[in-house]
Amino acid sequence: MSSLGAKKSPLHKPRKRMTREDRNWQLLDVAWKMIHDGGTEGLSLGNLAEQAGVTKPVVYDHFGTRSGLLIALYQDYDQRQTALMDATLAQSSPTLHDKASVIAASYVDCVLSQGREISGVIASLAGSPELEQVKRDYHLLFIDKCRDILSSFSPTGKIPMPRLWGFLGAAEALSYAAATGEITADQAKQELFETIIAMVSRDNHDSGN
C-alpha cells in the first residue's frame, strides 16, 4: 500500500478532547446560566445535557443526581467566595481595619454577585442531609479562616467560638437583606465591618472558648 494513502487530510484534524475538570467547569457554568435565566425549577440533568451539548451519561457521570448537581453548584459558589476573599486579603494592609473591611466587603459582594441563584440552589436542597453537611464544613472553614486572620488583633489573642458563629449569622443575614433590596450593599458592608470590629475588640471574660 502506498504511503500516500496513509496520510490524513489537514481538514480532518481530530477534535481536542476536553479534560474532565474542564468539562465539569463547563457544565457548572451552563447550570448557573440556566438558574439565572429560569430558576432551579427547570434544572435537571437531562436539560443540562441538552443545553451544554453533551449526552446525558456525561452529566450523570459528573453529578449522579439532581441533588448532586445542586451540591456541586453550592460548592462552586463557596470556593469562589473563598478565592475572592483570599486574593483581596493578600493585598490588604496588616491592620484590623483593613482585614475587617476586606472580609465584610468580600462576603457581601460574593453573595450579591450570585444572590438569587445561590438562594434558589439552597432552597431546592432544603432539608437535604448532604447539603447540611457541606454547608457545615464550609462554615467551619470560613470561621477558622477568620479566626486565624483576626485573633492577633484581639486583646487576649483569641476569639471565642460563640462570637464567631454570631458573626457568621450576621454576615448571612446582612448579605441576604442586601440581595433582596431591604438594605443597600454599602449598608450591609458597613454593618458587617462594625460587627467584626466589635467581635475582635471585646474582651473575652463573658464568652466561652
Secondary structure, DSSP 8 states (H G I E B T S, - for coil): --GGGG---GGG-------HHHHHHHHHHHHHHHHHHH-STT--HHHHHHHHTS-HHHHHHHHSSHHHHHHHHHHHHHHHHHHHHHHHHHTS-SSHHHHHHHHHHHHHHHHHHSHHHHHHHHHHTTT-HHHHHHHHHHHHHHHHHHHHHHGGGSTTS---HHHHHHHHHHHHHHHHHHHTTSS-HHHHHHHHHHHHHHHHHS-STTS--
